[in-house]
Amino acid sequence: MNFLLRFIVFCFDPLGLGRRFLVRPALNVGWNVYDRVRSKADEKVGTVRELVLRLGLIAFAVVLIIWLAVFMYAAFYYIYMPAISHTRPVHMQFKTCLETSTPCTFPHAHVSLTKKQQLLMVGQAYKVIVNIDMPESPQNLELGMFMVCAEMRDYDSLLRGHSCRSAMMRYRSPLIRMISTWALSPLYVLGWKEEFQQVPVEIFSRYLEERQHPITDVYVEIQSQKIQFYTVTLHIVADFTGLRYIMFNWPVLSAIVAISTNLFFILVVFLLSWYHWSDANWLHSLQIKYARLTNTLQSGAGSVILSSTSTSSLRDDDLLSLDEKSDISDVGGGDADDLMVEKSLDKHRHGRDAKDALRQRKTKRSDK
């Protein structure tokens, strides 16, 4: 098959001019174009990858910053804002009289707020309110005013607050009661509404919790034997002021302002850190300064060691000279001179003995 193709090509181009001047240049041009297109495609793929990677990193950083700002505001809100209100049912107790149907004692109750943990926030003012649901019965309408008292005690049953407030039902004329009854009669018949009034009695207007004596128990007493009521509840409501008032009454606006402020400061810190860490010149200069400092410390330590050794050697020589002088000074007059002469002679003798020993060694080596 290859021989047949070569024969056909030889028949059309026996001298090879077409292959040399037409086919090969066309193939080279085609391969060059293909290589350029492929390189551009690879570059585009690389740029697309880099673009996707950068976009992903930017999106991750933005999401992280936004989440961090929201988390910071949520944590601050949870720590700074106390619980808005605490509600406890008040179960009234009294002793009944055998002769009449009215109670013989004032209705009273003990309300346990908490046993282990502190319920109220220290430094926050609270309103203590007792709500009494009273039916519009003839006895309650004829009751008039009555007193409601409450005592706040800590876990040691120590009295931390006592207050009494007067209360009564809202007055409505017989005509108004008749009109409202006729108008709301379908609701009364179906049981969707009842004929009663809720009488709120504010016992403490601004009660402040103490850290050393947290409130755990409340004692409530209604000083009336003829009162009739359905239920009694105790409400402890936080009286917000300042920043807490704004955060509670305008939560959306405060959240937008706080989160935007957190975003601003986090972005400033992020951009400054990124600009600082992107430039590595300061790190290189810091390494150079550290190397210089270590070299100076090492050279200083070496000089200190050398100076200490030199001083120690000088001290030894001084001690030897002092010993010699002391020996000489111990001997007086001509004896001192004789000692000096003897020491010099001993030195000469030792030198001669050393020279003789070296000569003997050399002669022995030459004989061998």
Salt bridges, closest charged atoms under 4 A:
ASP13 OD2 - ARG19 NE 3.90
GLU136 OE1 - ARG172 NH2 2.92
GLU151 OE1 - ARG153 NH2 2.98
GLU151 OE2 - HIS162 ND1 3.61
ASP154 OD2 - HIS213 ND1 3.15
GLU210 OE1 - ARG160 NH2 2.90
ASP217 OD1 - HIS110 NE2 2.91
ASP239 OD2 - ARG206 NH1 3.08
ASP346 OD1 - ARG349 NH1 3.81
